[in-house]
Amino acid sequence: MTPMFAAAQRARAARATLPGMTTSHANALVALGRYLRDKDYRFMTVTPATHRRINRRPGNERAADLRGIFGWSRPFAEADVAPELLALMREARILVPDGPLLRSALRASTLGELLVFHSSYPTDDDDAVFFGPDTYRFVGTMGRYFSWLGSGPVRALDIGCGGGAGALAIASKFPHAEVIGADINTRALALTMVNAQLAGLDNLSACQSDLFAGLEGNFDLIVSNPPYVLDPCELPYRHGGGMRGAELSVRIVQEALAHLRPGGSLMLYTGVAIAGAQDDFLEAIRPELERVCDHWTYDELDPDIFGGQLGEAGYEEVERIAAVWLHAIRR
């Protein structure tokens, strides 16, 4: 890492911890993550519908172990938690009251060998930092496409990074690369830097940006897993805008292609509402892909995800929501 990049990384990390999370809070959260790893903690985060169903089972009203506290977001009694763990949670300021009990304001999910902090269930806040099955599909597919990158990128970007899962995966695989996690959500950026510190990664920085508005220069690799549903509350981590939720994904493709270096790759995971035989998202991005790319592929990873969403307003004509993957190489 060059001295200039190291200085910039430290500056961005400091900015990322400002909104509601001081350096001491962040350090306590990193220590909490190390505590969980030392206890061999593992948790795979499920869909909200599955989470709700499991928590409603008899006997799951309260947390009985670390997975109950930091995975299933269940309340617990202060007396049921080890004093050293409770002290770390207090220092990190993630303890919230739940009647006479307590609850963690954050969850911790395992992603391969990584541990990633993100928002607790349910994710109802405007600045919620989401992590779920889409994250696993996104990072897993991205990893299978790393072979296209040869020795790897010099400069990479995860746009709309959330808790930083994509950026963490890139920074872990390519330690020589300068990796930036960008998001409009300052809480997400703070957690990205905590998760990077917990993973021991010094080549990852965070930058507040509305898509590319706050970023400078071009990239060898741009990845994204943007919001893609129609959300009546327009929560930023869920709402994809017009075109039945595809508007944001279209913007990312168009702007990302303009910020790629020649030979650079765009890797996008998103969901597409399919009405009839035509994929409106694909048709919207096809002209730009054919204009500036020598090679691109577009695949459905899963033809039918989040079927419950089809009962919501705006989906009356939609037959299914498909998980899709785009890989495009800039000419």
C-alpha positions in Angstrom: 0.0 0.0 0.0 1.4 3.4 -1.0 1.7 6.1 1.8 -0.8 8.3 -0.1 -3.4 5.5 -0.2 -2.8 4.6 3.4 -3.4 8.2 4.5 -6.5 8.4 2.4 -7.8 5.1 3.8 -7.3 6.4 7.4 -9.1 9.6 6.6 -12.0 7.8 5.1 -12.2 5.4 8.0 -12.3 8.3 10.4 -15.1 9.9 8.5 -17.0 6.6 8.3 -17.1 6.3 12.1 -18.5 9.8 12.8 -22.3 9.4 12.6 -23.3 7.9 15.9 -20.2 5.7 16.2 -17.0 7.0 17.8 -13.7 5.3 17.4 -14.0 3.8 20.9 -17.5 2.4 20.0 -16.0 0.9 16.8 -13.1 -0.6 18.6 -15.5 -2.2 21.1 -17.5 -3.7 18.3 -14.3 -5.1 16.7 -13.5 -6.6 20.1 -17.0 -8.1 20.3 -16.5 -9.6 16.8 -13.3 -11.2 18.0 -15.0 -12.5 21.1 -17.7 -14.2 18.9 -15.0 -15.7 16.6 -13.2 -17.1 19.7 -16.4 -18.8 20.7 -16.7 -20.4 17.2 -19.8 -18.4 16.5 -21.5 -19.0 13.1 -24.8 -17.9 11.7 -26.3 -17.9 8.2 -28.9 -15.1 7.9 -32.2 -16.2 6.3 -35.0 -14.3 4.7 -37.2 -12.0 6.9 -40.1 -14.4 6.4 -38.1 -17.4 7.5 -36.7 -15.4 10.4 -40.1 -14.5 11.6 -41.4 -18.0 11.3 -38.5 -19.5 13.3 -38.7 -16.9 16.0 -42.4 -17.7 16.5 -41.8 -21.3 17.3 -42.4 -22.2 21.0 -39.3 -21.9 23.0 -37.7 -19.2 20.8 -39.2 -16.3 22.6 -35.9 -15.5 24.3 -32.2 -16.0 23.4 -30.6 -19.1 24.8 -27.1 -18.6 23.3 -24.9 -16.3 21.2 -26.8 -17.3 18.0 -30.0 -16.3 19.6 -28.7 -12.9 20.6 -26.6 -12.0 17.5 -28.3 -14.1 14.8 -31.9 -14.4 15.7 -32.2 -11.0 17.4 -34.0 -12.4 20.4 -34.3 -10.6 23.7 -32.3 -11.8 26.7 -32.0 -11.1 30.4 -28.8 -9.4 31.6 -28.2 -12.2 34.1 -28.0 -14.7 31.2 -25.1 -13.1 29.5 -21.4 -13.4 30.4 -20.2 -10.1 32.1 -17.4 -9.6 29.7 -19.8 -9.9 26.7 -22.2 -7.5 28.3 -19.4 -5.0 28.9 -18.4 -5.1 25.2 -22.0 -4.6 24.1 -22.4 -1.6 26.4 -19.1 -0.1 25.2 -20.1 -0.6 21.6 -23.6 1.0 22.4 -25.6 -1.8 20.8 -27.7 -2.7 23.8 -31.3 -1.7 23.5 -34.2 -2.3 26.0 -37.0 -4.7 25.2 -39.4 -4.4 28.1 -37.7 -5.8 31.1 -35.1 -7.6 28.8 -32.4 -6.4 26.5 -31.7 -6.9 22.8 -28.7 -6.4 20.5 -29.0 -3.5 17.9 -26.8 -5.5 15.5 -26.6 -9.0 14.1 -23.5 -10.9 13.1 -23.5 -13.2 10.1 -20.8 -15.5 8.8 -19.8 -15.2 5.2 -17.2 -17.9 4.5 -14.5 -17.1 7.0 -15.6 -13.5 7.4 -17.8 -12.2 10.2 -20.1 -9.3 9.1 -22.0 -7.0 11.4 -25.3 -5.6 10.1 -28.7 -4.4 11.4 -30.8 -6.4 13.7 -34.1 -8.0 12.8 -36.5 -6.5 11.8 -34.8 -4.0 9.5 -37.3 -1.2 9.7 -35.1 1.9 10.0 -34.3 4.3 7.1 -30.6 3.7 7.7 -30.9 -0.1 8.2 -27.9 -2.1 6.9 -29.3 -5.2 5.3 -27.6 -8.6 4.9 -29.4 -11.8 3.7 -29.7 -14.6 1.2 -29.1 -12.1 -1.7 -25.8 -11.2 -0.1 -24.7 -14.9 -0.2 -25.8 -15.2 -3.8 -24.0 -12.0 -4.7 -20.7 -12.8 -3.1 -20.8 -16.4 -4.1 -21.4 -15.6 -7.8 -18.8 -12.8 -7.7 -16.2 -15.3 -6.4 -16.9 -17.7 -9.2 -16.2 -14.8 -11.7 -12.9 -13.7 -10.1 -11.2 -16.0 -12.6 -12.0 -13.4 -15.3 -9.8 -10.9 -13.5 -6.4 -12.5 -13.9 -4.0 -11.1 -11.3 -6.9 -8.9 -10.1 -7.9 -5.3 -10.1 -5.7 -2.4 -9.1 -8.7 -0.3 -8.1 -12.1 -1.8 -7.2 -15.5 -0.4 -6.1 -18.5 -1.9 -4.3 -21.3 0.6 -5.0 -24.1 0.6 -2.5 -21.9 -1.6 -0.3 -24.1 -1.9 2.8 -22.1 -3.6 5.5 -19.3 -4.2 2.9 -19.7 -7.8 2.0 -18.7 -7.4 -1.6 -15.9 -5.1 -0.8 -14.6 -7.4 1.9 -14.6 -10.4 -0.5 -12.6 -8.4 -3.1 -10.2 -7.0 -0.5 -9.6 -10.5 0.9 -9.0 -12.1 -2.5 -6.8 -9.3 -3.9 -4.8 -7.8 -1.1 -2.8 -5.7 -3.5 -5.9 -3.8 -4.7 -7.3 -0.5 -3.5 -10.9 -1.3 -2.7 -13.6 1.2 -1.9 -17.0 0.6 -0.4 -19.4 3.4 -1.3 -22.8 4.0 0.1 -25.1 6.9 0.7 -25.8 5.5 4.2 -23.2 6.7 6.8 -24.2 3.9 9.2 -23.4 1.3 6.5 -20.0 2.9 6.0 -19.2 2.8 9.7 -20.1 -0.9 9.8 -18.1 -1.5 6.6 -15.0 -0.2 8.3 -15.6 -2.2 11.5 -16.0 -5.3 9.4 -12.8 -4.5 7.5 -10.9 -4.0 10.7 -12.3 -7.3 12.1 -11.1 -9.1 9.0 -7.7 -7.5 9.3 -8.0 -5.8 5.9 -6.0 -2.5 5.4 -6.7 -2.2 1.7 -10.4 -1.3 2.1 -11.8 2.2 2.6 -15.3 3.7 2.8 -16.7 6.7 1.0 -20.1 8.3 1.3 -21.5 8.7 -2.2 -24.8 8.8 -4.0 -23.9 6.3 -6.6 -20.8 7.9 -8.3 -21.4 11.5 -7.2 -18.8 11.4 -4.4 -16.2 9.3 -6.2 -13.1 10.3 -8.3 -11.3 8.4 -11.0 -12.0 5.1 -12.8 -11.9 1.5 -11.8 -10.8 -1.9 -13.0 -13.7 -3.6 -11.2 -17.1 -2.3 -10.1 -19.6 -4.6 -8.3 -23.0 -3.9 -6.9 -26.0 -5.6 -5.2 -28.5 -2.7 -5.2 -32.1 -2.5 -3.9 -34.6 -3.8 -6.4 -38.1 -4.0 -4.9 -41.0 -1.6 -4.8 -41.1 -0.6 -1.2 -44.2 1.5 -0.1 -42.1 3.1 2.7 -39.2 3.7 0.2 -36.6 2.4 2.6 -33.3 3.1 1.0 -31.9 -0.4 1.4 -35.0 -1.9 -0.3 -36.5 0.5 -2.8 -35.2 0.3 -6.3 -37.4 3.1 -7.8 -39.4 3.0 -11.0 -39.6 0.2 -13.6 -41.0 -2.0 -10.9 -37.8 -1.5 -8.8 -35.3 -1.8 -11.7 -34.6 2.0 -12.1 -31.7 2.1 -9.7 -30.1 -1.0 -11.2 -30.3 0.6 -14.7 -28.6 3.8 -13.4 -25.8 1.8 -11.8 -25.1 -0.1 -15.1 -25.1 3.1 -17.1 -22.9 5.1 -14.7 -20.6 2.1 -13.9 -19.8 1.5 -17.5 -18.7 5.2 -17.8 -16.4 4.8 -14.8 -14.7 1.6 -15.9 -11.2 1.6 -17.4 -10.7 -0.2 -20.7 -10.8 -4.0 -20.0 -12.5 -3.4 -16.6 -15.4 -5.5 -15.4 -18.8 -4.7 -14.0 -20.4 -7.4 -11.9 -24.0 -6.7 -10.9 -26.4 -8.9 -8.9 -30.0 -7.7 -8.8 -33.6 -8.8 -8.9 -35.9 -8.2 -11.8 -39.7 -8.2 -11.9 -40.8 -10.2 -14.9 -44.2 -9.5 -16.5 -44.8 -11.8 -19.5 -42.0 -13.0 -21.7 -39.9 -9.8 -21.8 -37.2 -8.7 -19.3 -37.6 -4.9 -19.2 -34.4 -4.4 -17.2 -32.3 -6.3 -19.8 -33.9 -4.4 -22.7 -33.1 -1.1 -20.9 -29.4 -1.8 -20.5 -28.8 -3.8 -23.7 -28.1 -0.7 -26.0 -25.3 0.6 -23.7 -23.8 -2.8 -23.2 -23.6 -3.4 -26.9 -22.2 0.1 -27.5 -19.3 0.0 -25.0 -18.6 -3.6 -24.2 -16.6 -6.3 -26.1 -18.1 -9.0 -23.9 -21.1 -9.3 -21.6 -23.2 -12.1 -20.2 -26.5 -12.0 -18.4 -27.9 -15.0 -16.5 -30.8 -15.8 -14.3 -29.4 -17.3 -11.1 -32.9 -18.1 -9.7 -36.1 -17.7 -11.6 -38.3 -17.1 -8.6 -37.3 -15.2 -5.4 -39.3 -13.2 -2.9 -42.6 -14.6 -4.2 -44.4 -12.9 -1.3 -43.5 -9.5 -2.7 -45.9 -10.2 -5.6 -48.9 -9.4 -3.4 -47.7 -5.8 -2.9 -48.9 -2.8 -4.8 -47.2 -2.3 -8.1 -46.7 -6.0 -8.8 -50.2 -6.7 -10.2 -48.9 -7.7 -13.6 -45.7 -9.3 -12.4 -45.4 -13.1 -12.7 -42.1 -13.6 -10.9 -39.0 -11.8 -9.5 -35.8 -13.3 -10.9 -32.3 -13.0 -9.4 -30.0 -12.0 -12.3 -26.3 -11.6 -12.8 -24.6 -9.3 -15.2 -20.9 -9.4 -16.1 -19.7 -6.8 -18.6 -16.2 -6.0 -19.8 -15.6 -2.5 -21.0 -14.1 -2.1 -24.5 
